[in-house]
């Protein structure tokens, strides 16, 4: 079984697009059983329509697609209302935050009210991680320290850097904050995938493809080629994700 914890559906104003048909075809071709789908950035800054679209797809493909909502913390109370509606009315399963595209630091105090709402509903928080000054893993760790009851998933191995320079930073924060998890897309270093299970256990990594920006087949191959036990591989591919998605 494979759960892809990081995909996007929609037409982004930044130039990328994936349709309902695209995500389902990609899942079939790569034997992905469940995908977490997230809204793309469009000209609607409030993400209301995007969240509704994700919710519609979740209902249409129940059990196969799980939707995360998206908000812009810069919009304050309006976004707080949208986040609550996304959970209560749209029945979305988590929150995506994209500090790069919405331009905010992930550990800015303006983010705190949204984390309090996520605590209230028990939502996991997926963060586009690795952007300097906005979502470096140290900044994500700062937020995780203030909200220890929340589960934070750092995308791209927590670094989004093919050089691997940030691997020691990621190891440092993961070791000190048990509520931090890693999603694997774009983690080009085998060590980045292999070290966490060896040092901290199997329950801290989640497979993700970052579809359609990255290649799902290649991202799956990275997990399969890694020097991992079969138990660890099963946890990464689906067991940890199913636990978070309840």
Backbone torsions as a table, in degrees:
resi	resn	phi	psi	omega
1	UNK	NA	145.3	176.8
2	UNK	-133.2	129.1	170.4
3	UNK	-112.7	120.2	177.9
4	UNK	-93.2	110.3	-169.9
5	UNK	-88.9	6.2	-174.9
6	UNK	-153.6	92.2	176.1
7	UNK	-136.8	163.9	178.3
8	UNK	-127.0	144.0	175.0
9	UNK	-133.2	131.0	179.3
10	UNK	135.2	177.5	179.7
11	UNK	-105.0	108.1	-177.1
12	UNK	-78.0	141.9	174.5
13	UNK	-67.9	-11.2	-178.7
14	UNK	-94.1	2.6	168.3
15	UNK	115.0	-9.4	-179.8
16	UNK	-103.9	150.3	-178.5
17	UNK	-145.3	140.5	168.3
18	UNK	-143.9	136.1	-177.1
19	UNK	-100.3	171.9	173.2
20	UNK	-54.1	-45.1	-180.0
21	UNK	-64.4	-37.6	-179.3
22	UNK	-63.4	-46.8	-176.7
23	UNK	-67.2	-39.3	-179.8
24	UNK	-68.0	-39.7	177.2
25	UNK	-64.5	-43.5	179.2
26	UNK	-61.7	-40.2	178.4
27	UNK	-64.1	-43.6	-179.5
28	UNK	-64.2	-44.0	-177.7
29	UNK	-65.3	-29.7	-175.9
30	UNK	-109.1	10.6	177.3
31	UNK	55.6	43.1	174.2
32	UNK	-90.6	127.1	-175.0
33	UNK	-86.6	-38.1	-178.0
34	UNK	-138.5	138.4	174.2
35	UNK	-123.7	135.5	168.0
36	UNK	-85.3	118.6	-176.9
37	UNK	-107.2	139.1	-177.1
38	UNK	-124.5	153.3	178.3
39	UNK	-74.4	146.3	172.6
40	UNK	-89.2	169.1	178.5
41	UNK	-84.9	125.2	176.7
42	UNK	-123.5	-170.0	179.9
43	UNK	-73.7	-10.8	175.4
44	UNK	-83.6	106.4	-174.6
45	UNK	-72.1	-15.3	-176.0
46	UNK	-90.3	-13.0	177.6
47	UNK	65.6	16.5	179.5
48	UNK	-64.9	-50.1	-178.4
49	UNK	-66.3	-39.2	-180.0
50	UNK	-63.9	-42.5	179.0
51	UNK	-64.9	-38.5	177.8
52	UNK	-64.2	-39.6	178.5
53	UNK	-63.0	-44.2	178.4
54	UNK	-62.8	-40.7	178.4
55	UNK	-63.7	-40.9	178.4
56	UNK	-60.6	-43.1	179.1
57	UNK	-66.0	-38.4	178.2
58	UNK	-61.5	-43.5	179.3
59	UNK	-67.3	-40.4	-177.3
60	UNK	-66.3	-35.4	-177.0
61	UNK	-121.1	55.6	-176.6
62	UNK	-57.5	131.7	-179.4
63	UNK	89.2	-20.2	-178.0
64	UNK	-105.2	-36.7	178.5
65	UNK	-119.3	130.3	176.5
66	UNK	-118.1	124.8	-173.4
67	UNK	-97.1	139.0	168.7
68	UNK	-109.0	141.8	175.9
69	UNK	-86.2	169.8	179.0
70	UNK	-140.3	139.7	177.3
71	UNK	-138.7	164.9	174.3
72	UNK	-109.0	109.5	-178.7
73	UNK	-60.6	-19.9	178.9
74	UNK	-65.3	-16.8	-175.1
75	UNK	-95.9	8.6	167.9
76	UNK	55.0	-126.9	-173.4
77	UNK	-59.5	-35.1	178.0
78	UNK	-59.9	-43.3	-180.0
79	UNK	-71.4	-31.6	175.2
80	UNK	-61.0	-44.0	178.4
81	UNK	-62.7	-42.8	-179.3
82	UNK	-64.7	-39.5	178.6
83	UNK	-62.8	-45.4	178.8
84	UNK	-62.7	-43.3	179.3
85	UNK	-64.4	-33.2	-180.0
86	UNK	-64.9	-31.6	178.5
87	UNK	-85.0	-50.2	-172.0
88	UNK	-75.6	-41.5	-175.8
89	UNK	-97.3	-41.4	-175.9
90	UNK	-91.5	-12.7	175.7
91	UNK	60.1	35.6	177.2
92	UNK	-78.0	155.7	-162.1
93	UNK	-103.2	-5.7	-178.2
94	UNK	-172.2	-177.7	-178.4
95	UNK	-124.5	131.9	169.8
96	UNK	-101.3	133.5	172.2
97	UNK	-121.0	132.6	-177.6
98	UNK	-124.2	85.3	-176.1
99	UNK	-59.1	-29.8	-179.2
100	UNK	-70.3	-50.4	-175.2
101	UNK	-75.6	-28.5	177.6
102	UNK	-96.6	-8.2	174.2
103	UNK	60.6	72.8	173.2
104	UNK	-154.3	154.4	174.8
105	UNK	-82.1	132.6	-173.3
106	UNK	-64.0	-25.0	179.3
107	UNK	-100.9	16.0	175.0
108	UNK	-68.6	146.8	-178.7
109	UNK	-61.4	-23.0	178.7
110	UNK	-64.2	-18.5	179.4
111	UNK	-80.4	-22.7	-171.7
112	UNK	-58.0	-43.7	-179.6
113	UNK	-58.7	-32.4	179.9
114	UNK	-73.1	-33.9	176.8
115	UNK	-68.5	-34.9	176.7
116	UNK	-63.9	-38.1	176.4
117	UNK	-66.7	-41.9	178.3
118	UNK	-62.6	-37.4	175.2
119	UNK	-61.6	-43.1	-178.2
120	UNK	-59.3	-40.1	-176.6
121	UNK	-98.8	-3.4	-179.2
122	UNK	69.3	38.3	-176.2
123	UNK	-89.0	134.9	167.5
124	UNK	-72.6	151.0	-176.7
125	UNK	-119.9	115.1	177.7
126	UNK	-96.1	124.7	-175.2
127	UNK	-119.4	127.6	171.0
128	UNK	-69.0	108.6	-167.2
129	UNK	-112.9	151.1	173.4
130	UNK	114.4	-2.5	-179.3
131	UNK	-84.8	123.6	-178.4
132	UNK	-57.4	138.6	177.0
133	UNK	74.1	-16.1	-176.5
134	UNK	-114.8	-45.8	-177.4
135	UNK	-147.1	43.9	169.2
136	UNK	-61.9	151.7	-176.0
137	UNK	-59.2	-28.0	175.4
138	UNK	-65.4	-36.2	178.1
139	UNK	-69.7	-39.6	176.3
140	UNK	-63.4	-40.8	178.7
141	UNK	-62.6	-35.7	177.0
142	UNK	-60.7	-41.4	177.5
143	UNK	-69.0	-41.8	-179.3
144	UNK	-62.7	-34.0	179.1
145	UNK	-66.6	-34.6	-179.5
146	UNK	-78.5	-20.6	-179.1
147	UNK	-130.1	71.1	-173.3
148	UNK	-67.6	-16.9	-179.9
149	UNK	-84.2	-13.5	179.9
150	UNK	-88.0	151.0	172.2
151	UNK	-99.4	122.9	178.8
152	UNK	-111.3	127.4	178.4
153	UNK	-107.2	115.8	178.0
154	UNK	-88.3	120.8	-179.5
155	UNK	-72.3	162.6	170.1
156	UNK	58.7	40.8	178.7
157	UNK	66.3	13.5	-179.4
158	UNK	78.4	7.4	-174.7
159	UNK	-141.5	-35.4	-178.7
160	UNK	51.2	46.8	-174.2
161	UNK	-142.6	110.6	-176.9
162	UNK	-68.5	-15.2	178.7
163	UNK	-71.8	-26.0	-178.1
164	UNK	80.2	6.8	-177.2
165	UNK	-61.3	-29.3	-175.0
166	UNK	-89.4	4.6	-178.1
167	UNK	-57.9	-42.2	-179.4
168	UNK	-67.3	-33.6	176.0
169	UNK	-63.1	-44.6	-179.8
170	UNK	-63.4	-45.5	178.1
171	UNK	-58.1	-40.9	-178.0
172	UNK	-61.9	-49.8	-176.1
173	UNK	-73.0	-35.4	178.7
174	UNK	-64.1	-36.5	-178.7
175	UNK	-68.3	-27.3	-174.0
176	UNK	-102.4	-11.7	-176.6
177	UNK	-132.4	95.8	-175.9
178	UNK	-66.9	-12.4	178.1
179	UNK	-90.0	7.9	174.0
180	UNK	-95.4	134.5	173.7
181	UNK	-125.7	166.5	-179.2
182	UNK	-122.4	136.1	168.8
183	UNK	-101.7	141.9	-160.8
184	UNK	-92.1	-8.1	-172.5
185	UNK	-62.0	135.5	178.4
186	UNK	75.1	6.4	177.2
187	UNK	-82.1	89.4	-169.7
188	UNK	-73.7	-14.0	-177.4
189	UNK	-94.1	127.3	175.2
190	UNK	-59.4	-35.9	-179.7
191	UNK	-61.5	-34.4	-180.0
192	UNK	-64.7	-29.9	178.6
193	UNK	-87.9	-35.0	-173.7
194	UNK	-83.3	-33.3	-171.6
195	UNK	-70.3	-39.7	-175.7
196	UNK	-61.1	-49.5	178.4
197	UNK	-60.0	-36.3	-178.8
198	UNK	-69.4	-39.3	-174.4
199	UNK	-90.7	-36.4	-169.7
200	UNK	-121.0	-3.2	-179.6
201	UNK	103.7	174.9	-170.9
202	UNK	-87.5	-8.8	-169.0
203	UNK	-95.5	17.1	-174.7
204	UNK	-112.7	0.4	-179.1
205	UNK	-122.5	145.8	177.9
206	UNK	-132.2	135.8	175.7
207	UNK	-73.2	136.0	172.6
208	UNK	-146.8	152.7	-177.3
209	UNK	-109.4	-21.9	-172.2
210	UNK	59.2	32.5	174.7
211	UNK	-59.8	138.1	5.6
212	UNK	-95.9	8.4	-175.8
213	UNK	-73.0	-34.2	178.9
214	UNK	-116.6	167.6	-173.9
215	UNK	-90.4	117.7	-175.6
216	UNK	-62.7	-42.4	-179.4
217	UNK	-58.4	-43.6	179.8
218	UNK	-67.2	-40.2	-179.3
219	UNK	-65.4	-36.8	175.6
220	UNK	-65.6	-42.3	180.0
221	UNK	-59.7	-36.2	179.9
222	UNK	-59.5	-39.8	179.7
223	UNK	-72.3	-40.6	-177.2
224	UNK	-69.9	-31.2	-178.8
225	UNK	-83.7	-17.1	-176.6
226	UNK	-65.8	151.2	179.7
227	UNK	-80.8	82.5	-176.2
228	UNK	-130.8	153.7	171.7
229	UNK	-72.2	160.7	178.7
230	UNK	-64.3	-34.2	177.8
231	UNK	-63.3	-44.4	178.1
232	UNK	-62.9	-41.3	-178.8
233	UNK	-64.0	-40.9	178.0
234	UNK	-63.9	-39.2	178.1
235	UNK	-63.3	-42.6	-179.1
236	UNK	-68.3	-43.8	-175.3
237	UNK	-71.1	-34.2	-175.8
238	UNK	-154.6	-31.9	-172.0
239	UNK	-65.4	-44.2	179.8
240	UNK	-65.6	-38.3	179.5
241	UNK	-65.8	-44.9	-179.6
242	UNK	-62.5	-35.3	177.7
243	UNK	-64.8	-41.2	179.4
244	UNK	-70.7	-37.1	-177.9
245	UNK	-80.8	-9.5	177.9
246	UNK	55.4	NA	NA
